[in-house]
Amino acid sequence: MLQNLEQKKSFLISRKKYPKLIAAGMSNFFSKAEVTSSGRPVLLRNEVECHLLSAVDLEPEDHCHFSLLKSGLLILTTHRLIWLPSSSASTPTSASAIPLAAISHIFSSKKSLKSVFHSPRIRFQVLISSDGRVFDPGLGSSFSSGSGSRSVVITAVIRGKGDCNEFLVKFWDSWRARAWETTETLSSDSGSASGSGAATGIGGGLYSTDGSVRMVGVAGILRKEQEMWESTDKSLQDAFQDLNALMSKAKEMVMLAEKMRQKFLSGTSSQTSGTNDEDMGSKEEMQDWLLSVGIISPVTKESAGALYHQQLSRQLADFVRIPLERAGGMINLIDAYCLFNRARGTELISPDDMLQACSLWEKFDVPVMLRKFDSGVMVIQNKSHSDEEVFARIKSLVTKPEALRTGISPTDAAMTLGIAPAMAKEHLLTAESKGLLCRDISPDGFRFYINLFPEIDPCNIIKQTS
């Protein structure tokens, strides 16, 4: 009885404070987060994943009437808190996000006797915009600092097996780093540097800009060279101070390459068809180089924890989309492993991790699948890939007059299909098992011919042995 009275009192207070929040409901309370076809969050520009927890509930305090976000995946990035619904959820719920810029305070965890018997909790306070939603500067939400009480305390209840303390530490670090406020200053820095250099060159005389006596002659040259070496030494010390600084520089290069790739792709889509073949070839080569530069935020065991293989599987499904399009819908598993590790940079994965990530696609609703041929060769292919289309192209090849006399080799099929000879051989063997082709094994290798007796079932043939 007392609990019901407290809930009613809390409801009345919140209705007076947040009338727009009551009308909007929880579905409009958080910002909507976009996800990929494999269920991975679409990251913002320069956004990197830091940590994640499974089976997390988000419960705004003093708002008991809201439908809570139950048992989802909570991902911490440098810019946002992203909540993804569980794939086994009974009611469909869209992905939600809380910008770190909207968080005004993070409460420290207090250990007590009560916390021993309850699930770990993380409490933080978020700002509320004038439209009754979580403050999001990226959407142009307005917030008045004079409103005072326009904030809500949200509790994240961790019901999974993740490390709550480690998540809280990284939560504090990401919130204090304020990475969302960093902007690209390369152009401004270069402009200011060129301006200062010009001013230094023009301002001659015995005195420098700071009023000190300018060194001239041989002493001035030696002094200038010493200053240059000191500046170079300082730059090297700053660059190699620790591994984190070096990796941050590498991430900046990956982000720059990603921006170049997006600009390049948008530029090629708007070009006319009057471009010559040489220019198109160079642009395709540049596009291949940019596509293989790297992944901005690779999934690691440190950030994903127990969900490492699940998140790795989803990220791999997003990554192989472009290589599959360029390979005609099917790519060798070994080739995909090399491309994926090259894109991950220093965060390499083992072949066992790759195979386990691919095997998890059966449990997820992703547009790709792992396929194993009868010979044991494993490939990654689109679910929309059709063998009938491949068989039709093979049939048109083997019915040519020259092929009717001499047959075709896996190399011939590879040139026609635009794939590797090993993959072409697998397609030819599959077509043979379907009764479309027959083969001849000679010292020169395999030669495949059109099957002139398709009505005969190979399973009903009785082989006689002498």
Salt bridges, closest charged atoms under 4 A:
GLU47 OE2 - ARG80 NE 3.11
GLU49 OE2 - ARG40 NH2 2.22
ASP57 OD2 - LYS70 NZ 3.78
ASP57 OD2 - ARG159 NE 2.48
GLU59 OE2 - LYS70 NZ 3.96
GLU59 OE2 - ARG159 NH2 3.88
GLU61 OE2 - ARG123 NE 2.83
GLU166 OE1 - HIS51 NE2 3.86
GLU166 OE2 - LYS170 NZ 3.66
GLU181 OE2 - ARG178 NH2 2.77
GLU184 OE2 - ARG45 NH2 2.25
GLU184 OE1 - LYS259 NZ 3.18
GLU227 OE2 - ARG223 NE 3.27
GLU258 OE2 - ARG261 NH2 2.87
ASP288 OD1 - ARG326 NH2 2.90
GLU302 OE2 - LYS170 NZ 3.70
GLU325 OE2 - ARG321 NH1 3.88
ASP353 OD1 - HIS309 NE2 3.00
ASP387 OD2 - ARG371 NH2 2.92
ASP387 OD1 - HIS385 NE2 3.74
GLU432 OE2 - ARG439 NE 2.91
